[in-house]
Amino acid sequence: MLNETALHTLFLDARTHNGWRDKPVSDEQLRQIYDLMKWGPTSANCTPARIVFVQSPQAKEKLLACMNPGNIEKTRTAPVTAIIGMDLEFYEKLPRLFPHNPDARSWFAGNRQAIDSTAMRNSSLQGGYFIVAARAVGLDCAPMSGFNAEKINEAFFDGTPVRVNFVCSLGYGDTSKLHARGPRLAFDEACRII
């Protein structure tokens, strides 16, 4: 069992931030996030998530043009915003990533429904691992789905099989800009043991 400090860092005190302190995020921290999150399980080890870390002023301007109005300021002021994408040709890497079943590629090749659902489900899983990994290396997060997906795909993934799933700003949160914490459902409202 993780100790109380770790549980508070990863879950109990963790918040979605709307404002950021003026403190940079290093490239080494971004590498640490990926090197942690990549070990989270996905079906058939398909690992479809692809990440673009938006950091430069030019890249940030491109991203801001894709964000919904309510998400522009917290994206603009964040040191880094990660675009979590999903590779719709993830199955091409299965011979390397899932070597104990040499036929795994055939489960997906030509099957658009299986490709789309597997890419979305598993890149979302990896996105969750990404958030926990970012918190584990000392960063705060602001995951968002308020954006124009077509514009993001055109600006950042044009000519590739990758499509955006969601975006997540990273940095050191300004706690003075937090909203009151929202309630959560109780166990009996969300779960059944059968």
Order of alpha helices (4+ residues) and beta strands (2+ residues): alpha-alpha-beta-alpha-alpha-beta-alpha-alpha-beta-alpha-beta-alpha
